[in-house]
Amino acid sequence: MVAVVTWITESLQEILHISGLTLQTFLVFCAAFLLASLVFKRSKNLPPYPAGRVPVLGHLLALGRAPHLKLAAWRRQYGDVFTVRMGMEDVVVLNGYTAVKDALVDRSELFASRPQNYLFDATTGFGKEVVTARWGTGFRQRKRFVTTALKNLGMKVGHGSVEEKIREEANILHNRVAVYNRHPFDIAHDVNVAVANIICSMVFGKRYDYEDETFQQLLEAIITVTFEIGSAQIISVFPFLRFVPIVNRAGVNALEEDLKVQNVLREEISRHREHLDRENPRDFLDFCLLEVEQQGKVDGLTEENVLYMAGNLFFAGTDTTTNTLLWSLLYMTLNPDIQHKVQEELDAVVGASLPALSHRSQLPYVNACLLEVMRIRSLLPVAIPHATTREVKVQEYDIPKGTQVLVNLHSLHMDPVYWPDPDRFDPERFLDKDGNVVNKPESFLPFSGGRRVCPGEQLARMELFLFFSTLLQSFIFKTPEDASPPDTDGVFGLTLTPPPFQLCAIPR
């Protein structure tokens, strides 16, 4: 009993420290929510609660700073489906391939909405875009429009592909890395710029220099918003705390930095409106502005929708791909034998020419490496929350309409039933007995699935292959001498980000 009290006290002190709450403020909202808990009753047949729930805060203390790991640990004790209490709200958690596939793929439409989330909503126009939009005709029309526009702009293989722009940017990144001349450096900024430039070329129709001040501010704002939203869980659970000074610091920072991104987008929308060529749309903003005028595919589309849809592309298309590339380089430094196999395959197939998408089918080990990176370090360990579109039965439980559902993708990708010794980095998991790559194995959904699958998946796969192949073709990546091996735990936010690390790029 003493140990339990000590644990609760220490956990409470930690969350107060992280959130900036004073004890007095905490006690005030505890009293308010304890009173509310007497009024609102739990639904009768929800999945069971794990241990660790405390009044008012629910399971927030128990989830800690790595919720994907805690959810996976609870899975071993409570099964694939259980309920966590987030403040005063019951949230159903799905773990494991069987439960997740049933929800995201087999019965996708029943889990295809989004719950209310103050910071998500405030930074996306309260559902005026695609990522956080509630289920309905508006969402379906906007997603279909975005996917079609991206394909028209080159998110495809073959004629008219964006491949050449990616190859050019990969070559520029190669030249940036060469400048460091074997000395230790942090490659994160250069990778971030390279990836973001692909999104800029598709959305704005232009790329930026690596030292461009406006571009650097835009990238810093995107990184800050992503990090702060991940840090502001307390405001997502208790939205009224956004009015409490100090406590609301992360939320205020997220909104201030998001406004910087919006200002850049507004300027670009204005510029595109003035120079719009209706017969020859050049980029995503042109396609959107034409649709605003014509109202042919998306009912009632406005420039405000355009603003937030373009913002979706920036946030989703920059952060996830950047982090996956950084993880891939980190794991290459930790596994020189695997790195050597990648380079042997590149030498045999590509030779001295630049890697191209036409080489992809001939490079199974390169592809397997990237898939293994996405497995061992999921793009989104816990997917963006879903919500049920009507009452639905999961196993023997009844889930009411509008219930928030968390999908623990980490549990799929680290399940020893499908991935023996899951903490070991082993690309050969994705090769069959004939050495061919297995692109869609069971228990592997790095881009989610069903109605909410990432619309930019094909673009992300193209970028990952071309950037990774170009860098590994020319450089051997090593941890600097006398430096400790980089940490692989990652920092949990909206995405699982590698901690800052340095490497040396040795020309081959």
Protein Blocks (a to p, Z undefined) as FASTA:
>chain_A
ZZmmmmmmmmmmmmmmmnopafklmmmmmmmmmmmmmmpccdfkbccddehiaehjlmmm
mnmmmlmlmmmmmmmmnojbdcddehjaccdddehjklmmmmmmmmmmmmmcccddfklm
mmnonopammlpccdfklmmmmmmmmmmmmmnopagdehiaklmmmmmmmmmmmmmmmnn
opacdfklmmmmmmmmmmmmmmnopacdfklmklmmmmmmmmmmmmmmmmmmmmmmmmml
mmpghjlmmmmmmmmmmmmmmmmmmmmmmmmmmmccfklcfbfmlmmmmmmmnommbghi
afklmmmmmmmmmmmmmmmmmmmmmmmmmmmmmmmmlmmmmmmmmmmmnmmaccdfklmm
mmmmlmmmmmmmmmmmcfblbacddddfbdcdehjbccdehiacdddfklmmmcfklmgh
klbccfklmpcfkopacfbbghiafkggajllcfklmmmmmmmmmmmmmmmmmpccddde
hiacddfkbpadfbccddddddddddZZ
